[in-house]
C-alpha cells in the first residue's frame, strides 16, 4: 500500500487495483497561509508581553525641587530599542519621549522644555527615571509612563503631588470693631490650598469673622483670616495655617490683654506675636540649579551627586518593580 496523488488533488492509498480517497491534499491555500501567519504573530506578541510598573504611592515633592519618577518593565528586559513616553492627558504633545535610542524634544510640552531629564543608566534592565526639575504647582497630578516595542504597548499611571509650606503667619491688629479688636492673620506661598483657623489658649477652635484665599501668578495660595477679640473673651489667640497634604502647620500666637485696656486713638495696635513655626519636610532627591536650567546644568548635577541620587532612584525602583 502506498500513497498516490490523484488529478483532483486528493491522496489515495493504492493497493492492487482498488483505491479510496483519504481527504484533501496536505497543502496550504492563501487564506490558510494568512491564518497561520496571524496565529504565529499573535503567539509571538503573547510571548513578548510585559508589564509596566510605577510607585503605588503618590510621589510628594516640594515646589522648586526635583521630582524623580521611576518606571520599570516587568519582567526585566532590555528597553534600549523601545519607545519610552511620559505624557499627561494627551499622548502628544508629551512630557518626555525616548525613541530610536535618543531623547526627542520636537513635540515636547512647552512647560516642560529644559526641565526634564531621562535617566537611562539601567535601561538595559528595563528601568528608567524621569527627572522633572524645578517643580511647579502646575506639575501636580497624574502622569503616564509607556513602553512600546513593535505592536506591544503597556503603560503605568503615576501620581505626583506638589506641595509648599508657606510663610509663617503674620498677625496684626486691624482696628476696633463692634466693641472689640479685629485681629488679622496672613500667610502666603502655600500649595495646595491651605486650611486656616483660630484657636484659644486651650486649643479650642474660635469662629472666624472673615476669610479670603487667593492665588498668585505662580499658582501658590495666599490666605487671610480675621477674628474679633472682645474684652471679656479670649486674650491669647493662635493663628494656625495647615498644609492638608503634608498635615503640617505653621502657627503664630499673640496676647492682646494689654491692648484691650489701652485702646489707642489710632485704632491700630502694635501686637507682639510669638511665632511657633514647624519647618516642613522635603521629599526630593536633589535640588536643581536655577529656575530654568540649561542642559549643561544637568551635567554639573550629575558630576556633583550622581552616584548618591541614582542609588536612591534604584532603591525606589526596586520596591515597585517585580522580577
Secondary structure, DSSP 8 states (H G I E B T S, - for coil): -EEEE-TTSEEEEEBTTB--EEEE-S---HHHHHHHHHHHHHHHHHHT--EEE--SS-EEEETTS-EEEEEEEES----TTSEEEEESSSSSSBSEEEETTEEE-TTB-GGGTTTEEEE-TTGGGTEEEEEE-S--GGG-EEEEEEEEETTEEEEEEEEEEEEB-----EEEEEEEETTEEEEEEEEEEEBS--EEEEEETTS-EE--SEEEEEE-TTS-EEEEEEEEEETTS-SEEEEEEEETTTTEEEEEEEE-HHHHHH--TTS-----EEEEE-------S---SSSS--HHHHHHHHHHHHHHHHHHHHHHHHHH---
